[in-house]
């Protein structure tokens, strides 16, 4: 599995994210500005894609039995046997 961090806000944020990904066993690849621009152009959401994601988010927010972030995180941590911090 890999990840992609595009335009962190600061050097500290970049270091935090790369360190976190490393601790999780996920490789990170830093892109040059040109590679970043090419990636964003290639994978830019269409208006239909943006509308789909907005509708999906609104539908999820309207669910009465939706879980909190903490519940989802705890279930995921248990499922993958993540170490407790």
N, CA and C atoms as a LAMMPS dump frame, in Angstrom:
ITEM: TIMESTEP
0
ITEM: NUMBER OF ATOMS
255
ITEM: BOX BOUNDS ff ff ff
-5.0000000000000000e+02 5.0000000000000000e+02
-5.0000000000000000e+02 5.0000000000000000e+02
-5.0000000000000000e+02 5.0000000000000000e+02
ITEM: ATOMS id mol type element x y z
1 1 1 N 0.854 -1.168 0
2 1 2 C 0 0 0
3 1 3 C 0.897 1.226 0
4 2 1 N 0.475 2.277 -0.636
5 2 2 C 1.218 3.516 -0.668
6 2 3 C 0.302 4.684 -0.397
7 3 1 N 0.892 5.841 -0.271
8 3 2 C 0.104 7.047 -0.04
9 3 3 C 0.734 8.196 -0.795
10 4 1 N -0.015 9.263 -0.894
11 4 2 C 0.454 10.438 -1.602
12 4 3 C 0.07 11.652 -0.791
13 5 1 N 1.046 12.464 -0.396
14 5 2 C 0.802 13.693 0.345
15 5 3 C 1.085 14.835 -0.605
16 6 1 N 0.072 15.631 -0.893
17 6 2 C 0.223 16.731 -1.834
18 6 3 C 0.143 18.047 -1.082
19 7 1 N 1.151 18.877 -1.233
20 7 2 C 1.227 20.223 -0.689
21 7 3 C 0.907 20.314 0.803
22 8 1 N 1.785 19.792 1.652
23 8 2 C 1.586 20.01 3.084
24 8 3 C 1.748 21.499 3.392
25 9 1 N 1.122 21.956 4.469
26 9 2 C 1.116 23.385 4.789
27 9 3 C 2.455 23.881 5.321
28 10 1 N 3.262 22.981 5.889
29 10 2 C 4.547 23.387 6.445
30 10 3 C 5.491 22.198 6.463
31 11 1 N 6.762 22.476 6.73
32 11 2 C 7.74 21.395 6.84
33 11 3 C 7.405 20.489 8.015
34 12 1 N 6.892 21.083 9.094
35 12 2 C 6.512 20.294 10.269
36 12 3 C 5.362 19.347 9.934
37 13 1 N 4.378 19.829 9.175
38 13 2 C 3.257 18.986 8.784
39 13 3 C 3.742 17.85 7.882
40 14 1 N 4.628 18.147 6.965
41 14 2 C 5.182 17.119 6.091
42 14 3 C 5.899 16.057 6.906
43 15 1 N 6.746 16.47 7.843
44 15 2 C 7.477 15.513 8.672
45 15 3 C 6.512 14.674 9.498
46 16 1 N 5.499 15.304 10.087
47 16 2 C 4.515 14.572 10.888
48 16 3 C 3.828 13.503 10.043
49 17 1 N 3.365 13.881 8.858
50 17 2 C 2.643 12.94 7.993
51 17 3 C 3.534 11.793 7.526
52 18 1 N 4.746 12.104 7.104
53 18 2 C 5.653 11.07 6.63
54 18 3 C 6.014 10.12 7.781
55 19 1 N 6.274 10.675 8.976
56 19 2 C 6.578 9.834 10.139
57 19 3 C 5.394 8.948 10.502
58 20 1 N 4.197 9.513 10.475
59 20 2 C 2.996 8.745 10.799
60 20 3 C 2.806 7.601 9.801
61 21 1 N 2.918 7.909 8.528
62 21 2 C 2.765 6.877 7.504
63 21 3 C 3.821 5.788 7.665
64 22 1 N 5.048 6.19 7.977
65 22 2 C 6.123 5.219 8.175
66 22 3 C 5.8 4.289 9.344
67 23 1 N 5.297 4.858 10.461
68 23 2 C 4.94 4.04 11.624
69 23 3 C 3.806 3.076 11.306
70 24 1 N 2.941 3.463 10.377
71 24 2 C 1.832 2.598 9.969
72 24 3 C 2.258 1.597 8.899
73 25 1 N 3.517 1.681 8.474
74 25 2 C 4.015 0.752 7.466
75 25 3 C 3.582 1.1 6.055
76 26 1 N 3.301 2.384 5.826
77 26 2 C 2.847 2.849 4.513
78 26 3 C 3.946 3.706 3.9
79 27 1 N 4.321 3.376 2.68
80 27 2 C 5.379 4.147 2.026
81 27 3 C 4.846 5.499 1.576
82 28 1 N 5.729 6.466 1.477
83 28 2 C 5.345 7.807 1.028
84 28 3 C 6.27 8.224 -0.102
85 29 1 N 5.734 8.949 -1.057
86 29 2 C 6.516 9.448 -2.179
87 29 3 C 6.264 10.938 -2.291
88 30 1 N 7.326 11.725 -2.291
89 30 2 C 7.191 13.17 -2.412
90 30 3 C 7.25 13.543 -3.889
91 31 1 N 6.34 14.4 -4.316
92 31 2 C 6.276 14.82 -5.711
93 31 3 C 6.872 16.204 -5.885
94 32 1 N 7.483 16.414 -7.031
95 32 2 C 7.925 17.759 -7.379
96 32 3 C 6.684 18.58 -7.734
97 33 1 N 6.847 19.875 -7.854
98 33 2 C 5.714 20.726 -8.213
99 33 3 C 5.138 20.325 -9.572
100 34 1 N 6.004 19.98 -10.509
101 34 2 C 5.543 19.559 -11.836
102 34 3 C 4.759 18.262 -11.777
103 35 1 N 5.268 17.294 -10.991
104 35 2 C 4.563 16.019 -10.839
105 35 3 C 3.22 16.221 -10.143
106 36 1 N 3.209 17.116 -9.166
107 36 2 C 1.958 17.406 -8.456
108 36 3 C 0.928 18.012 -9.398
109 37 1 N 1.345 18.978 -10.202
110 37 2 C 0.427 19.623 -11.145
111 37 3 C -0.102 18.606 -12.15
112 38 1 N 0.776 17.725 -12.633
113 38 2 C 0.359 16.705 -13.591
114 38 3 C -0.654 15.747 -12.951
115 39 1 N -0.389 15.322 -11.713
116 39 2 C -1.294 14.416 -11.01
117 39 3 C -2.664 15.063 -10.823
118 40 1 N -2.673 16.316 -10.347
119 40 2 C -3.943 16.994 -10.101
120 40 3 C -4.728 17.199 -11.393
121 41 1 N -4.037 17.515 -12.483
122 41 2 C -4.711 17.675 -13.765
123 41 3 C -5.292 16.344 -14.233
124 42 1 N -4.516 15.292 -14.084
125 42 2 C -4.951 13.962 -14.536
126 42 3 C -6.13 13.439 -13.719
127 43 1 N -6.154 13.742 -12.419
128 43 2 C -7.155 13.166 -11.53
129 43 3 C -8.185 14.184 -11.03
130 44 1 N -8.261 15.313 -11.708
131 44 2 C -9.211 16.343 -11.29
132 44 3 C -10.641 15.811 -11.386
133 45 1 N -11.415 16.118 -10.377
134 45 2 C -12.808 15.677 -10.377
135 45 3 C -13.612 16.46 -11.399
136 46 1 N -14.469 15.77 -12.073
137 46 2 C -15.402 16.431 -12.982
138 46 3 C -16.533 17.018 -12.143
139 47 1 N -17.344 17.842 -12.732
140 47 2 C -18.496 18.391 -12.011
141 47 3 C -19.428 17.271 -11.565
142 48 1 N -19.602 16.255 -12.413
143 48 2 C -20.445 15.114 -12.043
144 48 3 C -19.853 14.382 -10.84
145 49 1 N -18.532 14.236 -10.801
146 49 2 C -17.871 13.586 -9.682
147 49 3 C -18.017 14.378 -8.399
148 50 1 N -17.871 15.703 -8.503
149 50 2 C -18.033 16.569 -7.329
150 50 3 C -19.466 16.492 -6.811
151 51 1 N -20.436 16.506 -7.727
152 51 2 C -21.845 16.42 -7.334
153 51 3 C -22.136 15.08 -6.661
154 52 1 N -21.597 13.991 -7.21
155 52 2 C -21.783 12.672 -6.616
156 52 3 C -21.246 12.646 -5.185
157 53 1 N -20.016 13.157 -4.984
158 53 2 C -19.429 13.144 -3.644
159 53 3 C -20.221 14.01 -2.672
160 54 1 N -20.697 15.157 -3.127
161 54 2 C -21.502 16.029 -2.269
162 54 3 C -22.805 15.341 -1.877
163 55 1 N -23.47 14.719 -2.837
164 55 2 C -24.719 14.003 -2.534
165 55 3 C -24.462 12.844 -1.581
166 56 1 N -23.366 12.128 -1.791
167 56 2 C -23.024 10.989 -0.926
168 56 3 C -22.763 11.468 0.5
169 57 1 N -22.05 12.589 0.637
170 57 2 C -21.764 13.135 1.962
171 57 3 C -23.06 13.577 2.649
172 58 1 N -23.946 14.235 1.919
173 58 2 C -25.212 14.686 2.508
174 58 3 C -26.068 13.501 2.942
175 59 1 N -26.098 12.457 2.137
176 59 2 C -26.856 11.255 2.487
177 59 3 C -26.292 10.629 3.764
178 60 1 N -24.979 10.542 3.849
179 60 2 C -24.343 9.952 5.03
180 60 3 C -24.631 10.783 6.281
181 61 1 N -24.61 12.105 6.14
182 61 2 C -24.859 12.977 7.295
183 61 3 C -26.299 12.885 7.792
184 62 1 N -27.21 12.5 6.929
185 62 2 C -28.621 12.418 7.311
186 62 3 C -28.984 11.093 7.978
187 63 1 N -28.063 10.134 7.969
188 63 2 C -28.354 8.85 8.606
189 63 3 C -28.44 9.04 10.12
190 64 1 N -29.497 8.535 10.71
191 64 2 C -29.707 8.713 12.134
192 64 3 C -28.781 7.85 12.985
193 65 1 N -28.364 6.707 12.467
194 65 2 C -27.54 5.79 13.25
195 65 3 C -26.06 5.843 12.861
196 66 1 N -25.594 6.959 12.309
197 66 2 C -24.199 7.026 11.884
198 66 3 C -23.279 7.044 13.104
199 67 1 N -22.08 6.551 12.924
200 67 2 C -21.109 6.418 14.002
201 67 3 C -20.258 7.674 14.116
202 68 1 N -19.722 7.896 15.311
203 68 2 C -18.795 9.004 15.517
204 68 3 C -17.427 8.603 14.984
205 69 1 N -16.573 9.599 14.785
206 69 2 C -15.218 9.333 14.324
207 69 3 C -14.509 8.4 15.299
208 70 1 N -14.696 8.602 16.594
209 70 2 C -14.028 7.779 17.59
210 70 3 C -14.471 6.316 17.485
211 71 1 N -15.749 6.078 17.23
212 71 2 C -16.255 4.712 17.079
213 71 3 C -15.648 4.04 15.846
214 72 1 N -15.6 4.764 14.751
215 72 2 C -15.034 4.213 13.519
216 72 3 C -13.553 3.916 13.727
217 73 1 N -12.832 4.836 14.358
218 73 2 C -11.407 4.65 14.599
219 73 3 C -11.165 3.445 15.499
220 74 1 N -11.955 3.3 16.561
221 74 2 C -11.794 2.172 17.484
222 74 3 C -12.067 0.843 16.775
223 75 1 N -13.12 0.792 15.965
224 75 2 C -13.436 -0.436 15.228
225 75 3 C -12.335 -0.785 14.234
226 76 1 N -11.812 0.22 13.541
227 76 2 C -10.749 -0.009 12.57
228 76 3 C -9.479 -0.481 13.271
229 77 1 N -9.153 0.157 14.393
230 77 2 C -7.967 -0.239 15.158
231 77 3 C -8.085 -1.682 15.633
232 78 1 N -9.261 -2.058 16.096
233 78 2 C -9.479 -3.438 16.558
234 78 3 C -9.409 -4.42 15.38
235 79 1 N -10.01 -4.045 14.257
236 79 2 C -10.033 -4.921 13.084
237 79 3 C -8.623 -5.228 12.592
238 80 1 N -7.768 -4.217 12.567
239 80 2 C -6.409 -4.389 12.043
240 80 3 C -5.366 -4.588 13.136
241 81 1 N -5.834 -4.722 14.387
242 81 2 C -4.95 -4.964 15.518
243 81 3 C -3.86 -3.909 15.631
244 82 1 N -4.23 -2.625 15.481
245 82 2 C -3.261 -1.532 15.607
246 82 3 C -2.817 -1.427 17.045
247 83 1 N -1.551 -1.054 17.272
248 83 2 C -1.088 -0.895 18.657
249 83 3 C -1.793 0.289 19.327
250 84 1 N -2.043 0.15 20.6
251 84 2 C -2.682 1.24 21.351
252 84 3 C -1.633 2.287 21.679
253 85 1 N -2 3.562 21.548
254 85 2 C -1.031 4.631 21.807
255 85 3 C -1.18 5.172 23.199
